[in-house]
Amino acid sequence: MPFIETKLTAAKTITTAPQETETPLADGYVRLKLAAASLCGTDLHYFNHFANAGFVLQNPVTLGHEACAWVVDANGSDLEEGQLVALNPIMNCQTCPACLRGEVNLCSNKKFPGSATTVPHLDGFFRSRIDHPARCCRPVAADVKPEHLTFAEPMACALHSLNKGGVSKGQKVLVTGCGPMGLLTIAGAAARGADVTALDLRPKTVEIAKAAGAKEGLVIGEFDEATLAGQFDVVVEASGAIPAFNTALKALRQKGRLSILSNIQLRQAEVMLHLVMLKEIEIVGSFQFNHEFEEAVQLIESGQVDFDVLTAGTFPLEQTAEALEMMAAGEAFGKIVLKGAAS
């Protein structure tokens, strides 16, 4: 396959073109060849609206922040040519108070590819050749499948939500929403030995949730929600829907914890905040990840999670537009993977 790059040039418009001639590598960076990437909900927001969460793109950009790649030029780093590496997209400054606390997700000066939050925008990973900081490349065991390694970044986000919720072995955990992030959260919680219940509107995603490790799957409208009241130690909200948020408050036991993984959009809505007071519920936000990226890679290397069950479809890189259109149509139950080059 020739070297190509994809660009989001306007809402719902992806162009594919030969990649430009290579430029010299900056100090601390390595040159990589894309092995595989996966689509995120934020990619879909940018695709649909040329914006996400209030951040509007100012110019065309290559999307993608979930990927793995083969090392082509190690540029004096400890990496080796031909190694498969997981790409951590958080390029933190390493010097601000958040970084010094180890909270790189809250770095005030971080750079993030394929996003309007970094100005000028940095191109993301939906391209054949990638230059990336060596410190943000994590080499993996030789037998790891690239398609599975693309889950490192979203799994790290899911694990961060579980850590913020304090999820541990034996706890009763409810995950509201069985989209890609909800499914990864279920798989991560099950791998920790938690007793996981999945909740969603769609029977198909609930079935996948059970295959991912949920002991029970519930379809909204097909059971009495009153039976959930006070039953759970932790709820992870992964749907972005206010009704699910209220269900979470009702489902938590006294002194339970609600971890908000979803990007709940700004709107007027009635929230049952009196339950927070009456049950002394703790509500925590969960944004990106910190050390969980390493935790996610180790989980992938362990083979504990069946990522094939969580994969909705696979497309070659040059069909990025078709992959996003499938996701936009709501036809994907799980993650969509883009395949790059072979090693």
VEXMI-792259 format. One record per atom (N, C-alpha, C): residue in three letters; x negated, y, z. Coordinates in steps of 0.2 Angstrom, whole numbers, padded with zeros to 4 digits, always signed. Each point is the difference from the previous one (the first is absolute). Example, Ala and Ser with C-alpha at 12.3 -4.5 7.8 and 13.67 -1.06 7.14 Angstrom:
<pts>
ALA-0066-0028+0039 ALA+0004+0006+0000 ALA-0004+0006+0000 SER+0002+0005-0004 SER-0004+0006+0001 SER+0004+0005+0003 
</pts>
This chain:
<pts>
MET-0004-0006+0000 MET+0004+0006+0000 MET-0004+0006+0000 PRO+0001+0005-0004 PRO-0004+0006+0000 PRO+0001+0004+0006 PHE-0005+0005+0002 PHE+0001+0004+0005 PHE+0006+0005-0001 ILE+0005+0000+0004 ILE+0005+0004-0001 ILE+0002+0004+0007 GLU+0004+0005-0001 GLU+0002+0004+0006 GLU+0008+0002-0001 THR+0004-0001+0005 THR+0007+0002-0001 THR+0001+0007+0004 LYS+0004+0004-0003 LYS+0001+0007+0003 LYS+0008+0001+0001 LEU+0002+0002+0006 LEU+0007+0003+0000 LEU-0001+0007-0002 THR+0003+0002-0006 THR+0000+0006-0003 THR+0006+0004+0002 ALA+0006-0003+0001 ALA+0006+0003+0002 ALA+0004-0005+0004 ALA+0006+0002+0003 ALA+0004-0005+0003 ALA+0002-0005-0006 LYS-0001-0007+0002 LYS+0002-0006-0004 LYS-0004+0000-0006 THR-0006+0003+0000 THR-0004+0000-0006 THR-0007-0002+0001 ILE-0002-0006-0002 ILE-0007-0003+0001 ILE-0003+0000-0007 THR-0006+0002+0000 THR-0004+0000-0006 THR-0006-0005+0001 THR-0002-0004-0005 THR-0005-0004+0001 THR-0005+0002-0006 ALA-0007+0001+0002 ALA-0005+0002-0005 ALA-0006-0003+0002 PRO-0005+0000-0005 PRO-0007-0003+0002 PRO-0003+0005+0005 GLN-0004-0003+0004 GLN-0003+0003+0006 GLN-0006+0004-0003 GLU-0001+0006+0003 GLU-0005+0005-0002 GLU-0007-0003+0001 THR-0005+0002-0003 THR-0007-0002+0001 THR-0002+0001+0007 GLU-0004-0005+0002 GLU-0002+0000+0007 GLU-0004+0006+0002 THR+0001+0002+0006 THR-0004+0006+0002 THR-0005-0003+0006 PRO-0005+0004+0001 PRO-0005-0002+0005 PRO+0003-0002+0007 LEU-0002-0005+0004 LEU+0003-0001+0006 LEU-0003+0005+0005 ALA+0005+0002+0005 ALA-0002+0004+0005 ALA-0003-0004+0006 ASP-0004+0003+0004 ASP-0003-0003+0005 ASP+0005-0003+0005 GLY-0001-0006+0002 GLY+0005-0004+0004 GLY+0005-0003-0003 TYR+0001+0001-0007 TYR+0005-0003-0003 TYR-0002-0006-0004 VAL+0004-0005-0002 VAL-0001-0006-0004 VAL+0005+0000-0006 ARG-0002-0003-0005 ARG+0004-0001-0006 ARG+0003-0007+0000 LEU+0007+0000-0001 LEU+0003-0006+0000 LEU+0005-0001-0006 LYS+0001-0007-0001 LYS+0005-0002-0005 LYS+0006-0002+0003 LEU+0006+0003-0002 LEU+0006-0003+0004 LEU+0001-0007-0001 ALA+0002-0003+0005 ALA+0002-0008+0000 ALA+0007+0000+0000 ALA+0004+0003+0005 ALA+0007+0000+0001 ALA+0002+0006+0004 ALA+0006+0002-0001 ALA+0003+0006+0004 ALA+0007-0002+0001 SER+0004+0003+0005 SER+0007-0001+0001 SER+0003+0007+0001 LEU+0007+0000-0002 LEU+0004+0006+0000 LEU+0003+0001+0007 CYS+0000+0007+0002 CYS+0002+0002+0007 CYS+0007+0004-0001 GLY+0004+0001+0005 GLY+0005+0004-0001 GLY-0001+0007-0001 THR-0006+0002+0002 THR-0002+0007-0001 THR-0002+0001-0008 ASP-0002-0005-0003 ASP-0002+0000-0007 ASP+0007+0001-0004 LEU+0005-0003+0003 LEU+0007+0000-0003 LEU+0003+0007+0001 HIS-0001+0003+0006 HIS+0002+0007+0001 HIS-0003+0005-0005 TYR-0006-0001-0001 TYR-0004+0004-0005 TYR+0003-0001-0007 PHE+0001-0006-0002 PHE+0002-0002-0006 PHE+0007+0003-0002 ASN+0004-0001+0005 ASN+0007+0003-0001 ASN+0001+0007+0000 HIS-0004+0004+0005 HIS+0001+0007+0001 HIS-0006+0004-0001 PHE-0006-0003-0002 PHE-0006+0004-0001 PHE-0002+0003+0007 ALA+0003-0002+0005 ALA-0001+0002+0007 ALA+0001-0005+0005 ASN-0002+0001+0006 ASN+0002-0005+0006 ASN-0001+0003+0006 ALA+0006+0000+0004 ALA+0000+0002+0007 ALA-0001+0008+0000 GLY+0002+0003-0005 GLY-0001+0008+0000 GLY-0007+0002-0003 PHE-0004-0005-0002 PHE-0007+0002-0003 PHE+0001-0001-0008 VAL+0000+0005-0003 VAL+0001+0000-0008 VAL-0007+0000-0003 LEU+0000-0005-0005 LEU-0007+0000-0004 LEU+0000+0006-0004 GLN-0006+0003-0001 GLN-0002+0006-0003 GLN-0003-0001-0007 ASN-0001-0007-0002 ASN-0003-0002-0006 ASN+0000-0007-0001 PRO+0000-0003-0006 PRO+0000-0007-0001 PRO-0005-0004+0005 VAL+0001-0005+0002 VAL-0004-0004+0004 VAL+0001-0008-0001 THR-0005-0003+0001 THR+0000-0008+0001 THR+0002-0002+0006 LEU+0006-0004+0001 LEU+0003-0002+0006 LEU-0004-0006+0003 GLY+0002-0002+0005 GLY-0003-0007+0003 GLY-0005+0001+0006 HIS+0001-0003+0006 HIS-0004+0000+0005 HIS-0001-0007+0004 GLU+0003-0005-0004 GLU-0001-0007+0003 GLU-0003-0004-0005 ALA-0006-0001+0001 ALA-0004-0004-0005 ALA-0006-0003+0003 CYS-0003-0005-0005 CYS-0007-0003+0001 CYS-0003+0000-0006 ALA-0007+0000+0000 ALA-0004+0001-0006 ALA-0006-0004+0001 TRP-0004-0001-0006 TRP-0006-0003-0001 TRP-0006+0005+0000 VAL-0005-0001+0004 VAL-0005+0005+0000 VAL-0004-0001-0007 VAL-0001+0006-0003 VAL-0004+0000-0006 VAL-0007+0003+0001 ASP+0000+0006+0004 ASP-0006+0003+0001 ASP+0000+0002+0008 ALA-0004-0003+0004 ALA-0001+0001+0007 ALA-0003+0006+0002 ASN-0003+0003-0005 ASN-0003+0007+0002 ASN-0004+0000+0006 GLY-0004-0005+0002 GLY-0005+0001+0006 GLY+0004-0002+0006 SER+0006-0002+0000 SER+0004-0002+0006 SER-0002-0007+0002 ASP+0003-0003+0005 ASP-0001-0007+0002 ASP+0005-0005-0004 LEU+0004+0003-0004 LEU+0005-0004-0004 LEU-0004-0003-0006 GLU+0002-0006-0002 GLU-0003-0004-0005 GLU+0004+0000-0007 GLU-0003+0001-0005 GLU+0003+0000-0007 GLU+0004-0007-0001 GLY+0006+0001-0002 GLY+0005-0006-0001 GLY+0004-0002+0007 GLN-0002+0004+0005 GLN+0005-0001+0006 GLN+0007+0002-0001 LEU+0004-0003+0003 LEU+0007+0002+0000 LEU+0001+0004+0007 VAL+0003+0006-0001 VAL+0001+0004+0006 VAL+0007+0003+0001 ALA+0002+0000+0006 ALA+0007+0004+0001 ALA-0002+0007+0001 LEU+0004+0004-0003 LEU-0001+0007+0000 LEU+0005+0004+0005 ASN-0004+0003+0005 ASN+0004+0004+0005 ASN+0001+0007-0003 PRO+0006+0002-0001 PRO+0001+0007-0004 PRO-0001+0006+0005 ILE-0001-0001+0006 ILE-0001+0005+0005 ILE-0007+0002+0000 MET-0001+0006-0003 MET-0007+0003+0000 MET+0000+0006+0005 ASN-0001-0002+0006 ASN+0000+0005+0006 ASN-0007+0003+0001 CYS+0001+0006+0003 CYS-0006+0005+0000 CYS-0005-0003+0005 GLN+0002-0004+0005 GLN-0005-0003+0005 GLN-0002+0005+0006 THR+0002+0006-0001 THR-0002+0005+0005 THR+0005+0004+0004 CYS+0006+0000-0002 CYS+0006+0003+0003 CYS+0002-0003+0007 PRO+0003+0003+0004 PRO+0002-0003+0006 PRO+0004-0007-0001 ALA+0004+0000-0005 ALA+0004-0007-0001 ALA-0005-0005-0002 CYS-0005+0001-0004 CYS-0005-0005-0002 CYS-0004-0002+0006 LEU-0002+0005+0004 LEU-0004-0002+0006 LEU+0004-0004+0005 ARG+0007+0000+0000 ARG+0004-0004+0004 ARG+0001-0007-0003 GLY-0002-0001-0007 GLY+0001-0006-0003 GLY+0007+0000-0004 GLU+0003+0006+0000 GLU+0007+0000-0003 GLU-0001+0003-0007 VAL-0003-0004-0005 VAL-0001+0003-0006 VAL+0006+0002-0004 ASN+0006-0003+0002 ASN+0006+0001-0004 ASN+0002+0007+0001 LEU-0002+0003+0006 LEU+0002+0007+0002 LEU-0006+0005-0002 CYS-0005-0002-0004 CYS-0005+0005-0002 CYS+0002+0006-0003 SER-0002+0006+0002 SER+0003+0006-0003 SER-0003+0002-0006 ASN-0006-0004-0002 ASN-0003+0002-0006 ASN-0001-0006-0005 LYS+0004-0006+0001 LYS-0001-0006-0004 LYS+0002+0001-0007 LYS-0002-0004-0004 LYS+0002+0000-0007 LYS+0003-0007-0002 PHE+0005+0000-0004 PHE+0004-0006-0001 PHE+0002+0000-0008 PRO-0002-0005-0003 PRO+0001-0001-0007 PRO+0007-0001-0002 GLY+0002+0003-0006 GLY+0006-0001-0003 GLY+0006+0004+0004 SER-0002+0005+0003 SER+0005+0004+0004 SER+0000+0007-0001 ALA+0005+0004+0001 ALA+0000+0007+0000 ALA-0002+0003+0006 THR-0001-0004+0006 THR-0003+0003+0006 THR-0007+0002+0000 THR-0004-0003-0005 THR-0007+0002-0001 THR+0000+0005-0006 VAL-0002+0006+0001 VAL-0001+0005-0005 VAL-0007+0003-0001 PRO-0003+0000-0006 PRO+0003-0003-0006 PRO+0001-0008+0001 HIS+0005-0002-0004 HIS+0002-0007+0001 HIS-0006-0005-0003 LEU+0000-0005+0004 LEU-0005-0006-0002 LEU+0004-0005-0004 ASP-0003-0002-0005 ASP+0003-0006-0004 ASP+0000-0006+0004 GLY+0006-0004+0000 GLY+0000-0006+0004 GLY-0003-0006-0004 PHE+0003-0006+0002 PHE-0004-0006-0002 PHE+0003-0004-0006 PHE+0005+0003-0003 PHE+0003-0003-0006 PHE-0004+0002-0006 ARG-0006-0003+0000 ARG-0005+0002-0006 ARG-0005-0006+0000 SER-0004-0001-0005 SER-0004-0005-0001 SER-0007+0001+0004 ARG-0002+0006+0000 ARG-0007+0002+0004 ARG+0002+0005+0005 ILE-0003-0002+0006 ILE+0001+0004+0006 ILE-0006+0002+0003 ASP-0002+0006+0002 ASP-0005+0002+0004 ASP+0003+0001+0007 HIS-0003-0003+0005 HIS+0003+0000+0007 HIS-0006+0000+0005 PRO+0001+0003+0006 PRO-0005+0000+0005 PRO-0002-0007+0002 ALA-0006-0001+0001 ALA-0002-0007+0002 ALA+0002-0002+0007 ARG+0001+0005+0004 ARG+0002-0001+0007 ARG+0007-0002+0000 CYS+0004+0001-0005 CYS+0007-0001-0001 CYS+0001-0007-0003 CYS-0005-0004-0002 CYS+0001-0006-0003 CYS-0002-0006+0004 ARG+0005-0004+0001 ARG-0001-0006+0005 ARG-0001-0006-0004 PRO-0006-0003-0001 PRO-0001-0007-0003 PRO+0004-0005+0003 VAL+0002-0005-0004 VAL+0004-0005+0003 VAL-0003-0007-0002 ALA+0003-0005+0003 ALA-0002-0007-0001 ALA+0001-0002-0007 ALA-0004-0004-0003 ALA+0000-0002-0007 ALA+0006-0003-0003 ASP+0004-0003+0005 ASP+0006-0004-0002 ASP+0006+0004+0000 VAL+0000+0007+0002 VAL+0006+0004+0000 VAL+0002+0002-0007 LYS+0007-0001-0001 LYS+0003+0002-0006 LYS+0000+0007-0001 PRO-0002+0003-0005 PRO+0001+0008-0001 PRO+0007+0002+0001 GLU+0005-0004-0002 GLU+0007+0002+0000 GLU+0002+0000+0008 HIS-0003-0004+0004 HIS+0002+0000+0007 HIS-0003+0006+0003 LEU-0006+0002-0002 LEU-0004+0005+0003 LEU+0003+0007-0001 THR+0004+0001-0005 THR+0003+0006-0001 THR+0005+0002+0006 PHE+0002-0005+0004 PHE+0004+0001+0006 PHE-0003+0002+0006 ALA-0007+0001-0001 ALA-0004+0003+0006 ALA+0003+0006+0003 GLU+0001+0005-0005 GLU+0002+0007+0002 GLU+0007+0000+0003 PRO+0005-0003-0003 PRO+0006+0000+0003 PRO+0001-0004+0006 MET-0004-0006+0000 MET+0000-0004+0006 MET-0003+0004+0006 ALA-0005+0004-0001 ALA-0003+0004+0005 ALA+0006+0005+0003 CYS+0004+0003-0005 CYS+0005+0004+0003 CYS+0005-0004+0004 ALA+0002-0006-0002 ALA+0004-0004+0003 ALA-0002-0002+0007 LEU-0007-0001+0000 LEU-0003-0002+0007 LEU+0000+0006+0004 HIS-0002+0006-0002 HIS+0000+0006+0004 HIS+0007+0001+0003 SER+0005-0001-0004 SER+0007+0000+0003 SER+0001-0005+0006 LEU-0003-0006-0001 LEU+0001-0005+0005 LEU-0004+0002+0006 ASN-0006+0003-0001 ASN-0004+0002+0006 ASN+0003+0006+0004 LYS+0003+0005-0004 LYS+0003+0005+0003 LYS+0006-0002+0004 GLY+0003-0006-0002 GLY+0006-0003+0003 GLY-0002-0004+0006 GLY-0007-0002+0000 GLY-0002-0004+0006 GLY+0002-0007-0001 VAL+0001-0003-0006 VAL+0002-0006-0002 VAL-0005-0006+0002 SER+0002-0005+0004 SER-0004-0005+0001 SER+0004-0007+0000 LYS-0004-0005+0001 LYS+0003-0007+0000 LYS+0006-0001+0005 GLY+0005-0003-0003 GLY+0006-0001+0005 GLY+0005+0005+0000 GLN-0002+0006-0002 GLN+0005+0005+0000 GLN+0006-0001-0005 LYS+0006+0003+0001 LYS+0005+0000-0004 LYS+0000+0007-0004 VAL-0001-0001-0007 VAL-0001+0006-0004 VAL+0005+0000-0006 LEU+0003+0006-0001 LEU+0005+0001-0005 LEU-0003+0004-0005 VAL+0000-0002-0007 VAL-0002+0005-0005 VAL+0006+0002-0004 THR+0001+0006+0000 THR+0006+0003-0004 THR-0003+0002-0007 GLY+0002-0004-0005 GLY-0002+0002-0007 GLY-0005-0005-0003 CYS+0002-0004-0005 CYS-0004-0005-0003 CYS-0003+0002-0007 GLY-0002+0006+0000 GLY-0004+0002-0006 GLY-0007-0003+0001 PRO-0004+0002-0005 PRO-0007-0002+0000 PRO-0003+0001+0007 MET+0000+0006+0003 MET-0003+0001+0006 MET+0003-0003+0006 GLY+0007-0001+0000 GLY+0003-0004+0005 GLY-0002-0007+0000 LEU-0001-0003-0006 LEU-0002-0007-0001 LEU-0007-0001+0003 LEU-0004+0005-0002 LEU-0007-0001+0003 LEU+0000+0001+0008 THR+0004+0004+0002 THR+0001+0001+0007 THR+0002-0007+0004 ILE+0005-0003-0004 ILE+0002-0007+0003 ILE-0005-0005+0000 ALA-0004+0000-0006 ALA-0005-0005+0000 ALA-0006+0001+0005 GLY-0001+0007+0001 GLY-0005+0001+0005 GLY+0002-0001+0007 ALA+0006+0001+0002 ALA+0003-0001+0006 ALA+0000-0008+0001 ALA+0002-0004-0005 ALA+0001-0007+0001 ALA-0007-0003+0001 ALA-0005+0003-0004 ALA-0007-0002+0001 ALA-0003+0001+0007 ARG+0003+0005+0004 ARG-0002+0001+0007 ARG+0004-0005+0005 GLY+0005-0003-0003 GLY+0004-0005+0005 GLY+0006+0003+0002 ALA+0002+0006-0002 ALA+0006+0003+0002 ALA+0006-0003-0003 ASP+0006+0000+0003 ASP+0006-0003-0002 ASP+0004+0006-0004 VAL+0000-0001-0006 VAL+0002+0006-0005 VAL+0007-0002-0003 THR+0004+0006+0000 THR+0006+0000-0003 THR+0000+0005-0005 ALA+0002-0002-0006 ALA+0001+0005-0006 ALA+0007+0002-0001 LEU+0000+0007-0002 LEU+0007+0003-0001 LEU+0000+0004-0007 ASP+0004-0002-0004 ASP+0001+0004-0007 ASP+0007-0001-0003 LEU+0001+0005-0005 LEU+0006+0000-0003 LEU+0001-0006-0005 ARG-0006-0002-0003 ARG-0001-0005-0006 ARG-0001-0007+0002 PRO+0004-0004-0001 PRO-0001-0007+0002 PRO-0007-0003-0003 LYS-0002+0002-0006 LYS-0006-0002-0003 LYS-0006+0001+0004 THR+0000+0007+0002 THR-0006+0002+0004 THR+0000-0003+0007 VAL+0005-0002+0003 VAL+0001-0003+0006 VAL-0003-0007-0001 GLU+0002-0004-0005 GLU-0003-0006-0001 GLU-0008+0000-0001 ILE-0002+0005-0003 ILE-0008+0001-0001 ILE-0003+0001+0007 ALA+0004+0004+0004 ALA-0003+0002+0007 ALA+0000-0007+0004 LYS+0004-0004-0001 LYS+0000-0007+0004 LYS-0006-0004-0003 ALA-0001+0000-0006 ALA-0006-0003-0003 ALA-0007+0003+0002 ALA+0001+0007+0002 ALA-0006+0003+0002 ALA-0002-0001+0008 GLY+0005-0003+0003 GLY-0001-0001+0007 GLY+0005+0002+0005 ALA+0005+0003-0002 ALA+0006+0002+0004 ALA+0004-0007+0003 LYS+0001+0000+0006 LYS+0004-0006+0003 LYS+0007+0001-0002 GLU+0002+0006-0001 GLU+0007+0001-0001 GLU+0001+0006-0005 GLY+0004-0001-0005 GLY+0002+0005-0005 GLY+0007+0002+0000 LEU+0001+0007+0001 LEU+0007+0002+0000 LEU+0002+0005-0005 VAL+0006-0001-0003 VAL+0002+0004-0006 VAL+0005+0005+0003 ILE-0001+0006-0001 ILE+0005+0005+0003 ILE+0007-0001-0003 GLY+0005+0000+0004 GLY+0007-0001-0002 GLY+0002-0007+0000 GLU-0005-0005+0002 GLU+0002-0007+0000 GLU-0001-0003+0007 PHE+0000+0005+0005 PHE-0001-0003+0007 PHE+0003+0006+0005 ASP+0001-0001+0006 ASP+0002+0005+0005 ASP-0006+0003+0003 GLU-0001+0007-0002 GLU-0006+0003+0002 GLU+0000+0001+0008 ALA+0006-0001+0003 ALA+0000+0001+0007 ALA-0004-0006+0004 THR-0001-0005-0004 THR-0004-0006+0003 THR-0008+0002+0001 LEU-0002+0005-0004 LEU-0007+0002+0001 LEU-0001+0005+0006 ALA+0005+0002+0003 ALA-0001+0005+0005 ALA-0005-0002+0006 GLY-0005+0004+0001 GLY-0005-0002+0005 GLY-0004-0006+0000 GLN-0001-0003-0006 GLN-0003-0006-0001 GLN-0007+0000-0002 PHE-0003+0006-0001 PHE-0007+0000-0003 PHE-0005+0004+0004 ASP-0006-0002+0000 ASP-0005+0004+0004 ASP-0003+0005-0005 VAL+0000-0001-0006 VAL-0003+0005-0005 VAL+0004+0000-0006 VAL+0002+0006-0003 VAL+0003+0000-0007 VAL-0005+0004-0004 VAL-0002-0002-0006 VAL-0003+0003-0005 VAL+0005+0003-0005 GLU+0001+0006-0001 GLU+0004+0003-0005 GLU-0003+0001-0007 ALA+0001-0004-0005 ALA-0003+0000-0006 ALA+0005+0001-0006 SER+0006+0002+0001 SER+0005+0002-0005 SER+0000+0007-0002 GLY-0001+0004+0004 GLY+0001+0007-0001 GLY+0007+0003+0000 ALA+0005-0004+0003 ALA+0007+0001+0000 ALA+0002+0002+0007 ILE+0003+0005+0001 ILE+0002+0002+0007 ILE+0005-0005+0003 PRO+0005-0003-0003 PRO+0003-0005+0003 PRO-0004-0006+0003 ALA-0005-0002-0003 ALA-0005-0005+0002 ALA-0004+0003+0006 PHE-0001+0006+0000 PHE-0003+0004+0006 PHE+0004-0001+0006 ASN+0007+0001-0001 ASN+0005+0000+0006 ASN+0000-0008+0002 THR+0000-0004-0005 THR+0001-0007+0002 THR-0006-0002+0004 ALA-0006+0002-0002 ALA-0006-0001+0004 ALA+0001+0002+0008 LEU+0002+0006+0001 LEU+0001+0003+0006 LEU+0005-0005+0004 LYS+0005-0002-0003 LYS+0005-0005+0004 LYS-0003-0006+0001 ALA-0004-0003-0005 ALA-0003-0007+0001 ALA-0006+0000+0005 LEU-0003+0005+0002 LEU-0005+0000+0005 LEU+0002-0001+0007 ARG-0004-0004+0004 ARG+0001-0001+0007 ARG-0002+0007+0003 GLN+0002+0000+0007 GLN-0003+0006+0004 GLN-0007+0000+0000 LYS-0003+0006-0001 LYS-0007+0001-0001 LYS-0003-0003-0006 GLY+0004-0002-0005 GLY-0003-0002-0006 GLY-0003+0005-0004 ARG-0003-0001-0006 ARG-0004+0004-0004 ARG+0002+0000-0007 LEU+0001+0006-0003 LEU+0002+0000-0007 LEU-0006+0003-0004 SER-0003-0003-0004 SER-0005+0002-0004 SER+0002+0002-0007 ILE-0001+0006-0002 ILE+0003+0003-0007 ILE-0005-0001-0005 LEU+0001-0005-0004 LEU-0005-0001-0006 LEU+0003+0003-0006 SER+0006+0001-0001 SER+0003+0003-0006 SER-0001+0007+0000 ASN+0001+0003-0006 ASN+0000+0007-0002 ASN+0007+0002+0000 ILE+0003+0002+0006 ILE+0007+0002+0000 ILE+0000+0007-0003 GLN+0004+0000-0005 GLN+0001+0007-0004 GLN+0004+0005+0004 LEU-0002+0006-0001 LEU+0003+0006+0004 LEU+0008+0000-0002 ARG+0004+0000+0005 ARG+0007+0000-0002 ARG+0004+0001+0007 GLN+0006+0003-0001 GLN+0004+0000+0006 GLN+0003-0006+0002 ALA+0000-0003+0006 ALA+0003-0006+0002 ALA+0001-0001+0007 GLU+0005-0004+0002 GLU+0001-0001+0007 GLU-0004-0006+0003 VAL-0005+0002+0004 VAL-0004-0005+0003 VAL+0002-0001+0008 MET+0000-0006+0002 MET+0002-0002+0006 MET-0005+0001+0006 LEU-0002+0006+0000 LEU-0006+0002+0005 LEU+0002-0001+0007 HIS+0006-0001+0002 HIS+0002-0001+0007 HIS-0003-0007+0002 LEU+0000-0004-0005 LEU-0003-0007+0002 LEU-0007+0000+0002 VAL-0004+0005-0003 VAL-0007+0001+0002 VAL+0000+0002+0007 MET+0004+0004+0003 MET+0000+0002+0007 MET+0003-0006+0004 LEU+0005-0003-0002 LEU+0003-0005+0005 LEU-0004-0006+0001 LYS-0004-0002-0006 LYS-0004-0006+0001 LYS-0007+0002+0000 GLU-0002+0006+0001 GLU-0007+0002+0000 GLU-0004-0003-0005 ILE+0003+0001-0006 ILE-0004-0003-0006 ILE-0006+0004-0002 GLU-0005-0003-0002 GLU-0006+0004-0003 GLU+0001+0000-0007 ILE-0001+0006-0004 ILE+0000+0000-0007 ILE-0007+0002-0002 VAL-0003-0003-0004 VAL-0007+0001-0003 VAL+0000+0001-0007 GLY-0004+0004-0003 GLY-0001+0001-0007 GLY-0006-0005-0002 SER+0000-0002-0007 SER-0005-0004-0002 SER-0002+0003-0007 PHE-0006+0002-0001 PHE-0002+0004-0006 PHE-0007-0004-0002 GLN+0000-0003-0006 GLN-0006-0003-0003 GLN-0003-0005+0005 PHE-0006+0001+0001 PHE-0004-0005+0004 PHE-0007+0002+0003 ASN-0003-0003+0004 ASN-0006+0001+0003 ASN-0005-0006-0001 HIS-0001-0003+0005 HIS-0004-0007+0000 HIS+0004-0005-0003 GLU+0006+0001-0001 GLU+0004-0006-0003 GLU-0001-0002-0007 PHE-0004+0004-0003 PHE-0002-0002-0007 PHE-0005-0006+0001 GLU-0004+0000+0004 GLU-0005-0006+0001 GLU+0005-0006+0003 GLU+0004+0002+0004 GLU+0005-0006+0003 GLU+0004-0003-0006 ALA+0002+0005-0005 ALA+0004-0003-0006 ALA-0005-0004-0004 VAL-0006+0002-0001 VAL-0004-0004-0005 VAL-0002-0007+0004 GLN-0001+0000+0006 GLN-0001-0006+0003 GLN+0006-0005+0000 LEU+0006+0003+0001 LEU+0006-0004-0001 LEU+0001-0003-0007 ILE-0002+0004-0005 ILE+0000-0003-0007 ILE-0005-0005-0001 GLU-0006+0001+0003 GLU-0005-0005-0001 GLU+0002-0007+0004 SER+0004+0001+0005 SER+0002-0006+0004 SER+0005-0005-0003 GLY+0003+0003-0005 GLY+0005-0004-0004 GLY+0006-0001+0004 GLN+0002+0003+0006 GLN+0006-0001+0004 GLN+0006+0002-0004 VAL+0000+0005-0004 VAL+0005+0003-0003 VAL+0001-0002-0007 ASP+0006-0002-0003 ASP+0001-0002-0006 ASP+0002+0006-0005 PHE-0005+0003-0002 PHE+0001+0006-0004 PHE+0004-0001-0007 ASP+0000-0006-0002 ASP+0003-0002-0006 ASP+0008+0001+0001 VAL+0002-0002+0006 VAL+0007+0001+0001 VAL+0002+0007+0000 LEU-0005+0005+0002 LEU+0002+0007+0001 LEU-0002+0004-0007 THR-0001-0004-0005 THR-0002+0003-0007 THR+0006+0000-0004 ALA+0003+0005-0003 ALA+0006+0001-0004 ALA-0002-0001-0007 GLY-0006+0002-0002 GLY-0001-0001-0007 GLY-0007+0003-0001 THR-0003-0002-0006 THR-0007+0001-0002 THR+0000+0003-0007 PHE-0004+0006-0001 PHE+0000+0003-0007 PHE-0007+0002-0001 PRO-0002+0000-0006 PRO-0007+0002-0002 PRO+0000+0008+0001 LEU-0006+0002+0001 LEU-0001+0008+0002 LEU+0003+0004-0006 GLU+0000-0002-0006 GLU+0002+0004-0005 GLU+0008+0000+0000 GLN+0003-0004+0004 GLN+0008+0000+0001 GLN+0002+0004+0006 THR-0004+0004+0003 THR+0001+0004+0006 THR+0007+0003+0000 ALA+0002+0003-0006 ALA+0006+0003-0001 ALA+0006-0005+0001 GLU-0001-0006-0003 GLU+0006-0005+0000 GLU+0000-0002+0008 ALA-0005-0001+0003 ALA+0000-0002+0007 ALA+0003+0005+0004 LEU-0001+0006-0001 LEU+0004+0006+0004 LEU+0007+0000-0002 GLU+0002-0001-0006 GLU+0007+0000-0002 GLU+0003-0006+0003 MET-0003-0006+0001 MET+0003-0006+0003 MET+0001+0002+0008 MET-0004+0003+0003 MET+0000+0002+0007 MET+0006+0005+0001 ALA+0000+0005-0005 ALA+0005+0005+0000 ALA+0007-0002-0001 ALA+0001-0006-0004 ALA+0006-0003-0001 ALA+0003-0004+0006 GLY-0004-0001+0005 GLY+0002-0004+0006 GLY+0000-0007-0001 GLU-0004-0002-0005 GLU-0001-0007-0002 GLU-0005-0004+0003 ALA-0004+0003+0004 ALA-0006-0003+0003 ALA+0001-0002+0007 PHE+0000-0006+0002 PHE+0001-0002+0007 PHE-0007-0002+0003 GLY-0004+0005+0002 GLY-0007-0001+0002 GLY-0004+0005-0003 LYS-0007-0002+0000 LYS-0004+0005-0003 LYS-0002-0002-0008 ILE-0001+0005-0004 ILE-0002-0001-0007 ILE-0007+0001+0000 VAL-0003-0004-0004 VAL-0008+0000+0000 VAL-0002+0001-0008 LEU-0005+0005+0000 LEU-0003+0001-0007 LEU-0007-0004+0000 LYS-0001-0003-0006 LYS-0006-0004+0000 LYS-0005+0004-0005 GLY-0006+0001+0003 GLY-0005+0003-0004 GLY-0005-0005-0003 ALA-0006+0001+0001 ALA-0005-0004-0004 ALA-0002-0006+0004 ALA-0002-0005-0004 ALA-0003-0006+0004 ALA-0007+0002+0002 SER-0003-0005+0005 SER-0007+0002+0002 SER-0005-0001-0005 
</pts>
